[in-house]
Amino acid sequence: MNHNHKELLSYTTELFMAMGCNKQHAQVVADVLIAAELRGIPSHGLMRVKDYYQMVAAGRINVKPEISIVHQTPSTATIDGGNALGPIAAKESMMLAIEKAKVAGSGWVATRNSNHFGIAGFYSMMALEEDMIGIALTNANPLVAPTNSTDRLLGTNPIAVAIPADKQPPLVADFATTPVARGKLAIKAKQGLEVSLGLVQDKEGNPSTDPSAIEKGGAILTLGGDIEHGGHKGYCLTSLVDIFSSVLSGANFGPFVPPQVAYLPLLQQSVGKGLGHFFGAFRIDAFRPAEDFKKSMDQWIETFRGAKPSNPKTKVLVPGDIERMSYYKNIANGIAILPHIISDLNSVALKLNVPLLK
């Protein structure tokens, strides 16, 4: 049975209100989680409700945060998220970046003292409605080893960029700076399958095909894997996201990022406040007339869609195509939720005295 996205949105809002969020904040969190489901990224969707609830129940997230600007210039700001649920701090930060861009041409906001914020693409796409390009970055739990290391010092650290077009849909690139996510490794492990070389290493730093390697002291590799295949360049990307998200804002960087699940203990040492994000928005018309730019973007998109495929059975896509196709399919047919996710949602609902999801 598929679920209507509007019903899921209402239900998820109810759950977060029962956790203590006000209606506005609960709706923001629900918006972000359901957006992930609609765009075909369930690893950042409703499966996160249980994690968020357990963090709230453990007192590790503040459901009544005081979000504040701690430093700013006409085009930049640093926000303290008040240890809020990540989507709340993140949306407010991106809104500020957009408002600054309206005045200064571009707006840049670094955010500290936040938590897991869902899909990065949600925030970069907020800029599209204002004829702006949007950027969103975040650091994450340290599961990734720098090139030539066995230490897990970095997160999967995604980058999302949304660029408007005219008649073509916007280009939306939303990707981790690692070749695989922890959730996908967990699925492979449950299926008893191996993964390709170049995704993970064991605790000694040897290449591994074991999807449970990170549970045994191993690590996820950066994009490219080893040096021969450009892993050092992936390391650069992951590092830059970490620095922009944490060192600029005063959040924890790398190995000091606090765990985003309640079953892992808090770290004894910190170098900042919470988890960090970084957002940017800039007006197209700060560079050239917006309509001219968007027509040129149409040409760019059409050129790459028209590229000759290496396999006649496949199509050449541009960033955001797959997620957009998932979005329209899920809007029309409803969202399919795995039984164990429904079970997790209902376990939370029982504790909050909220009706169960059928």
N, C-alpha and C positions, 0 to 999 in steps of 0.2 A: 504493500500500500504506500503510495506517494502522499506527501503532505503539502498542502497549499502554503506558499511562502508567507502569505499574509497571516494565516493562522499561526504559523510557526513564529512569526515576528511578534504577534500578540502574546503568545504563550511564553516566549523567552523573556519578553519585557516583564511579564508577571513574575517569573522566577527571580529576576534581579531586584524587582521591587520588594519581594518577600525576603531577600537577603539584606534589605535595609537601604537600597538606593532610592533616591527620589525618582519620579516618573521620567523626567527628562534624561537623567543619567542612565536609567535602565533601558530606555529606548535607544540611546546611543550604542550601548554595548550590544543590544539585540540587533540593531542595524548592521553592525560590523560582522557579527557572527553569521547572520543570515546572508549577507553579501558574499561571504566566503562559500557558503553552501551553494548559492545560486551560480557562482562563477566556477564551480567544480573543484573547490579546494577544501574538502571536508576536514582535512587535518588541522585547519584553523577555524573550523566552524563549531557546530554544536558539541563536538567531542570536548571542547574546551570548557563547557559549562561546569562540569564536575571539578576540573582543576581550579577554576576561578572560585567556585563555592568553597572548596576545601581550603583555599588560601584565605578567603574571607573568614571562614569558621575558625581558622587557626590564628586569627588576628594579624595576619601578615599583609592584608590589603585593607585600606580605609574606604568604607562605602560612603562616608560623608566628608570628602576631601575639601581642603581649602587650596585651590589652585591659584598660584600667584606669579606675577612677573617680577623677577628678581634683578633683572638688568635689561636695558634696551637702548637702542638708537632709533632713528627714523626708519631704518630698514632691517633691523635685527632685534632679537630678544632672546632671553633665556627664561624658561618657565620651570617652576617647581611644581610637579604634579601632585604634591601632597600625598604620595603613596596611593594614588587612585588606581582603580581598574584601568589598565592601559588605554583602552579605546576612549575613555573620558578625557584623560590628559592629552592624548594624541589629537583628537578632533579639535579640542580647544586651541592647541598649538598650531594646527594647520589653518584654522580660521584666522588666527592672528597673522600668520605668514601672508595669507591672501589679503587681509586688510592693509597690511604694510605695503604690499606690492601695488595696491590700488593708488597709493600716494607716492611711493618712492620708485616704482617701476619693478622692484623686486623685494621680496620679503624672506627672511631666513630666521628660523626659530630652532633653538636647541632646547631639549627637554630633559630634565633629570627627575629623580624620585618618582619614577613611573614603573609600570609592569608590562607584561606581555600585551601587545596591542592588536593582535589579529593579523589580517592581511595588510601589507604595506600599500597595496594598490588602492585600497579604499580611500586613503588620505591623499595620494597623488591625484586621484580622479576628482577630488573636490574642486581642484583648480580649473577643470575643463569648463565648468559652467560660467566662468568669468573670462573666457578666452585667454587663459594662462596655462603655462606648462607647470606641472606639479611634480615635486620630488619628495620621497619619504624614505628614510633609512632607520634602522634600529639595530642595536646589538642584542645578544641573546645568550642563553646558557652556554658555558664553555664545554663544547664537545669536539672541537676541531683543533687539530695539531698544526702548528706552523711547519713550513717545509723543513725537512731534516730534523724534526723533533718528535719525541714521544709524548710530550706534555700537552694536555688539552687546555688551551689558553684562549681560544676564540669561539664565537658562536657561528651559526649558519648565516647570520647578518645579511638580511635581504636589502635589495635596492628596488625601488619602484619609481618609474617615470611615466607620466601620462602627458600626451601631446595631442592637442585638438587638430582636427582636419575639417574639411568643408562637407562634401557629399559622402566621403568615406567615413567609416567609424574611426574614432580616435585610436591612436597607437598607444597601447598600454604595456610596458615592459615591467613585469613584477617577478623577480627571481632571487633565489638565495645565491650567495657567493660560494656555495659548496655544491658538489654534484648530486647530493642526495640528502633528504631530510630524515630525521630520526624516526618519524612516523612510518615512512616507507620501509625503513629497515625492520621495524617491528612487525609489519605485515609480512615481509619476506620470511622472517624468523618463525612466525606462527604457521606459515605455509610449508615450512621445512625446506625452503629453497635457498640456494646460494645467490650472492650478488656478483656482479662483474668486478674484475680487478680494477683498481683505481678509485674506488669509492671509500674504502675503509682500510685501516691497518690494525695489527694486533698490538698488544701492550709493549712489545719489543720494537715496534716500528716496521715490522715486516708486512708486505702486501698480503691482504686477506680477502677471502670470498665469504667469510662468515658474517651474516647480517647481525648477529648478536655480539660482534667484536667489541662494541663500545660498552656493553654490559660486563665485559671481562677485562676492562682496563685499557682497551684499544681506543681508537679515535677515528672521527670522520676526516677525510682529506679535504684540502681546498680544491677549487675548480682546476682541472688539469691533472690532479694526482701527483705524479713525480715531476722532477725538474725537466726531464726529457719531453714531457707532454705539457709543460707550461704551468705546473703546480705552483711555482714561485709567483706567477702572475696572479693566480687565484688568491694566494696569500696576501699579495698587495691589496687586492680589492677588499678582502675581508678585513684587513687591518684598517684601511681607510674608513670603512663604515663604522668600525669600532671607535676610532678616534673622533670622527665627526659627531657620533652619537653620545660619546661619554666625556672625552677630554674637554671638548668645547663647553659642555653643559655643567660639568662637575658631577656626572653620574659615575657609577662603577664601571671600570673597563675590564675587558678580557676575562681573566680567571676570577675576578672579584664580583662579576655579575651575580646577583642573588638568585638562587633557584626559583623557578616559576611553578614548582609543584610543591605541595605541602609536605609530602612524605620525605623530601630531602631536607636535612637540617640547614639552618642559616649558617653562612660562613662566619668564622670567628673574626676575620679581618675584612675591612672595607676601605676603599680609597675615595669614595664619593657617596652619593645618595641614589639608591635604587638603580633601576635600569634606565638606559638613555635612548632618546630618539633624536632625529634631525629632520627638519622639514624645509622645503623651499617652494616658492611660487614666484614666477615672473611673467610679466605682461608681454604678450607677443608684440603689441604695438609700441613697446619700448625699443624694438629693433626694426620693424617695418610694419606697414598697414596689416592689420589682422587678417583681412579677407585675402590679401595677396599671399600671406604665409600659408593660410589654410588651403588655398588652391594649389600651392606648391607641395604641401603635404599630401594632397590627393595624388599628385603626379608621382611623388616618391612611393606611396603605398601601391599605386597601380603598377609602377615599374617593377617592384619586387614581387608582387603577386603574379606578374607576367613572366617571371623567370622560368626558364626551362627546367622541369623537374628531372632529377637524376633517375627516378623511377616513375614511369608513365602512370602508375596506379596511385601516386601520391600527388598532393598539391603543395606548392610553396606557400607558406603562411608568413604573416608578419606578426610581431609581438602583440598579444592580446586576442588573436583570432580564436584560439581554443577556448579561452575563458568566456569570450562573448557568445560563442556557440552553445556552451554549457548554460549560460545565463538564459538565453531564449528558450532552450529546451526545458529547463527547470521551471521557468515562468509558465510555460504552456502545460507541462505534464505534471508539475509538482516535484518536490524534492524527495528522493529516495534516501531514507535514513536506515543505517544498519541496525539490526536488532539489539546489539550490545550497546549502541549509543542511546537507543530509546530506553534500555534498561538503566543506563547511567543517569539519564535525565529524570527518570521516574524515581530513582533512589534519592536524588536531590529534592524532587517535588515532595516526596513523603516526609522528609525532614523539615521542609518549609511549610507543610500543610497546604500544598497547592495541588489541585486535581491532577491526576496522572495523564500523560500523553498516550493516546490509544495507539 
